[in-house]
Amino acid sequence: MEEPSNNLRQAFGKVIYAVAKIDGEVQQVEIDVFKKEIANHEWAKEISLSFEEERVLNTNPNIVFLKAMKVFRSNGPSEHYPFFIDLLEKIADAHEGIVDEEEKMIKRFKESLLDNLNS
């Protein structure tokens, strides 16, 4: 499997932040799940850096999400999208299960990727 582009990795770090933050606060358990899941991927450092940058800045998750989705739309299909979706779901589920806001954002992510594939 080829590594995702740097732009895609950065955008995904932003989407992870947005999903973790959309319910009000990024929980430590969400960070722990995220770090555990990416630990086996050397290329995932950019994902982590992008996530941490947004977390430190405490950026609005909706704005971060919309900006990141522009990158995904311009990127087109990727073999990494199933991994990304699975990771989002694990992170969202890590703290007291997936709440409505997280579910809606993950659904928007999936639908945007599908729309992109069907375009």
C-alpha positions as a Markdown table, in Angstrom:
| # | Residue | x | y | z |
|---|---|---|---|---|
| 1 | Met | 0.0 | 0.0 | 0.0 |
| 2 | Glu | 1.4 | 3.4 | -1.0 |
| 3 | Glu | 1.7 | 6.1 | 1.6 |
| 4 | Pro | -1.0 | 8.9 | 1.5 |
| 5 | Ser | 0.3 | 12.3 | 0.3 |
| 6 | Asn | 1.4 | 14.8 | 2.9 |
| 7 | Asn | -1.6 | 17.0 | 2.2 |
| 8 | Leu | -3.9 | 14.1 | 2.7 |
| 9 | Arg | -2.3 | 13.2 | 6.0 |
| 10 | Gln | -2.5 | 16.8 | 7.2 |
| 11 | Ala | -6.1 | 17.0 | 6.2 |
| 12 | Phe | -7.0 | 13.7 | 7.9 |
| 13 | Gly | -5.3 | 15.0 | 11.2 |
| 14 | Lys | -7.7 | 17.9 | 11.0 |
| 15 | Val | -10.7 | 15.7 | 10.4 |
| 16 | Ile | -9.7 | 13.6 | 13.4 |
| 17 | Tyr | -9.5 | 16.7 | 15.5 |
| 18 | Ala | -12.9 | 17.9 | 14.3 |
| 19 | Val | -14.6 | 14.6 | 15.2 |
| 20 | Ala | -12.9 | 14.5 | 18.6 |
| 21 | Lys | -13.7 | 18.1 | 19.4 |
| 22 | Ile | -17.3 | 18.4 | 17.9 |
| 23 | Asp | -18.8 | 17.2 | 21.2 |
| 24 | Gly | -17.1 | 20.0 | 23.1 |
| 25 | Glu | -13.8 | 18.7 | 24.2 |
| 26 | Val | -11.1 | 16.4 | 23.0 |
| 27 | Gln | -10.9 | 13.6 | 25.6 |
| 28 | Gln | -7.6 | 12.0 | 26.6 |
| 29 | Val | -9.1 | 8.6 | 25.8 |
| 30 | Glu | -9.7 | 9.7 | 22.2 |
| 31 | Ile | -6.1 | 10.8 | 21.9 |
| 32 | Asp | -4.9 | 7.5 | 23.4 |
| 33 | Val | -7.0 | 5.5 | 20.8 |
| 34 | Phe | -5.7 | 7.8 | 18.0 |
| 35 | Lys | -2.0 | 7.4 | 19.0 |
| 36 | Lys | -2.4 | 3.6 | 19.4 |
| 37 | Glu | -4.0 | 3.2 | 16.0 |
| 38 | Ile | -1.4 | 5.2 | 14.1 |
| 39 | Ala | 1.6 | 3.8 | 16.0 |
| 40 | Asn | 2.2 | 1.1 | 13.4 |
| 41 | His | 2.3 | 3.6 | 10.5 |
| 42 | Glu | 5.5 | 5.6 | 10.1 |
| 43 | Trp | 3.8 | 7.9 | 7.7 |
| 44 | Ala | 1.2 | 8.9 | 10.3 |
| 45 | Lys | 3.4 | 11.4 | 12.0 |
| 46 | Glu | 2.0 | 14.2 | 9.8 |
| 47 | Ile | -1.5 | 13.1 | 10.9 |
| 48 | Ser | -0.5 | 13.5 | 14.5 |
| 49 | Leu | 1.2 | 16.9 | 14.0 |
| 50 | Ser | -1.8 | 18.3 | 12.2 |
| 51 | Phe | -4.1 | 17.0 | 14.9 |
| 52 | Glu | -2.0 | 18.5 | 17.7 |
| 53 | Glu | -1.7 | 21.8 | 15.9 |
| 54 | Glu | -5.5 | 22.2 | 15.8 |
| 55 | Arg | -5.9 | 21.0 | 19.3 |
| 56 | Val | -3.4 | 23.5 | 20.7 |
| 57 | Leu | -5.1 | 26.3 | 18.7 |
| 58 | Asn | -8.5 | 25.1 | 19.9 |
| 59 | Thr | -9.9 | 25.7 | 16.4 |
| 60 | Asn | -13.6 | 25.5 | 15.6 |
| 61 | Pro | -14.2 | 21.9 | 14.6 |
| 62 | Asn | -16.7 | 22.8 | 11.9 |
| 63 | Ile | -14.4 | 25.2 | 10.2 |
| 64 | Val | -11.5 | 22.8 | 10.4 |
| 65 | Phe | -13.6 | 20.0 | 8.9 |
| 66 | Leu | -14.8 | 22.1 | 6.0 |
| 67 | Lys | -11.3 | 23.2 | 5.1 |
| 68 | Ala | -10.0 | 19.6 | 5.3 |
| 69 | Met | -12.8 | 18.3 | 3.1 |
| 70 | Lys | -11.6 | 20.6 | 0.3 |
| 71 | Val | -8.3 | 18.6 | 0.3 |
| 72 | Phe | -10.1 | 15.3 | 0.2 |
| 73 | Arg | -12.3 | 16.5 | -2.7 |
| 74 | Ser | -9.3 | 17.6 | -4.7 |
| 75 | Asn | -7.4 | 14.4 | -3.9 |
| 76 | Gly | -9.9 | 12.0 | -5.4 |
| 77 | Pro | -10.0 | 8.3 | -4.5 |
| 78 | Ser | -7.5 | 6.8 | -2.1 |
| 79 | Glu | -7.0 | 3.3 | -0.8 |
| 80 | His | -6.5 | 4.8 | 2.7 |
| 81 | Tyr | -10.1 | 6.0 | 3.1 |
| 82 | Pro | -11.4 | 2.8 | 4.7 |
| 83 | Phe | -8.5 | 3.1 | 7.3 |
| 84 | Phe | -9.4 | 6.7 | 7.9 |
| 85 | Ile | -13.1 | 6.0 | 8.4 |
| 86 | Asp | -12.4 | 3.1 | 10.7 |
| 87 | Leu | -10.1 | 5.3 | 12.8 |
| 88 | Leu | -12.7 | 8.1 | 13.0 |
| 89 | Glu | -15.3 | 5.6 | 14.3 |
| 90 | Lys | -12.9 | 4.2 | 16.9 |
| 91 | Ile | -11.9 | 7.7 | 18.1 |
| 92 | Ala | -15.6 | 8.8 | 18.3 |
| 93 | Asp | -16.5 | 5.6 | 20.2 |
| 94 | Ala | -13.7 | 5.9 | 22.7 |
| 95 | His | -15.4 | 8.3 | 25.1 |
| 96 | Glu | -18.8 | 7.1 | 26.1 |
| 97 | Gly | -19.8 | 5.9 | 22.6 |
| 98 | Ile | -20.5 | 7.9 | 19.5 |
| 99 | Val | -22.6 | 11.0 | 20.1 |
| 100 | Asp | -24.9 | 12.5 | 17.5 |
| 101 | Glu | -22.5 | 15.3 | 16.6 |
| 102 | Glu | -19.7 | 12.8 | 15.9 |
| 103 | Glu | -22.0 | 10.5 | 14.0 |
| 104 | Lys | -23.2 | 13.3 | 11.8 |
| 105 | Met | -19.6 | 14.5 | 11.0 |
| 106 | Ile | -18.4 | 11.0 | 10.2 |
| 107 | Lys | -21.4 | 10.5 | 8.0 |
| 108 | Arg | -20.6 | 13.8 | 6.2 |
| 109 | Phe | -17.0 | 12.6 | 5.7 |
| 110 | Lys | -18.2 | 9.3 | 4.3 |
| 111 | Glu | -20.8 | 10.9 | 2.0 |
| 112 | Ser | -18.2 | 13.4 | 0.7 |
| 113 | Leu | -15.8 | 10.6 | -0.1 |
| 114 | Leu | -18.6 | 8.7 | -1.9 |
| 115 | Asp | -19.7 | 11.7 | -3.8 |
| 116 | Asn | -16.1 | 12.3 | -4.8 |
| 117 | Leu | -15.8 | 8.7 | -6.1 |
| 118 | Asn | -19.0 | 9.0 | -8.1 |
| 119 | Ser | -18.1 | 12.3 | -9.7 |
